[in-house]
Amino acid sequence: MEMSISEKIRVLCARLNISSAELARRLGQSPQNFNAKLRRESFSVSELQEIAEAAGVRYESNFVLDGTEKI
């Protein structure tokens, strides 16, 4: 079973050794607002790209056909 986007963001924070509150501050958001978005799973692709940039990582979003071809 694949992780939800919120779970992936939490793992990202853990791997980078930062709190979700720190990530929120890097995004210019309040920790309360960011945690509410995590609970609702309400992130747009552009917001996920902003999260990646704030974390210093790359975000990829793909459709994968036949297990190999990415669109």
C-alpha positions in Angstrom: 0.0 0.0 0.0 1.3 3.4 -1.0 1.8 6.1 1.6 -0.4 9.1 1.6 1.1 12.5 0.6 0.9 13.6 4.3 2.8 10.5 5.4 5.4 11.2 2.7 5.8 14.8 4.0 6.2 13.5 7.5 8.9 11.0 6.4 10.6 13.8 4.5 10.7 15.9 7.6 12.0 13.0 9.7 14.7 12.2 7.1 15.8 15.9 7.0 15.6 16.1 10.8 13.2 19.0 10.8 9.8 19.4 12.3 6.6 20.0 10.3 6.5 23.4 12.0 10.0 24.3 10.6 8.9 23.2 7.2 5.8 25.4 7.5 7.9 28.4 8.5 10.2 27.8 5.5 7.0 27.9 3.4 5.8 31.2 5.0 2.9 29.4 6.6 1.8 29.1 10.2 2.4 25.6 11.7 -1.3 25.4 12.5 -2.3 26.0 8.9 0.2 23.6 7.6 -0.8 20.8 10.0 -4.4 21.4 9.0 -3.4 20.8 5.4 -1.6 17.6 6.4 -4.7 16.3 8.1 -6.9 17.2 5.2 -4.5 15.9 2.6 -5.1 19.0 0.6 -2.0 19.8 -1.4 -1.9 20.9 -5.0 1.0 19.9 -7.3 2.4 23.4 -7.1 2.3 23.3 -3.3 4.2 20.0 -3.3 6.8 21.6 -5.6 7.1 24.5 -3.1 7.5 22.0 -0.2 10.3 20.3 -2.2 12.1 23.6 -2.8 11.8 24.6 0.8 13.2 21.2 1.8 16.0 21.3 -0.7 14.8 18.2 -2.6 13.2 17.4 -5.9 9.5 16.6 -6.3 8.4 14.3 -9.1 4.8 13.5 -10.2 4.4 10.9 -12.8 1.9 8.6 -14.5 3.6 5.2 -15.0 2.4 2.9 -17.8 3.2 -0.8 -17.8 5.4 -0.3 -14.8 8.2 1.4 -16.8 7.0 4.2 -19.0 6.5 7.5 -17.1 4.3 10.3 -18.4 
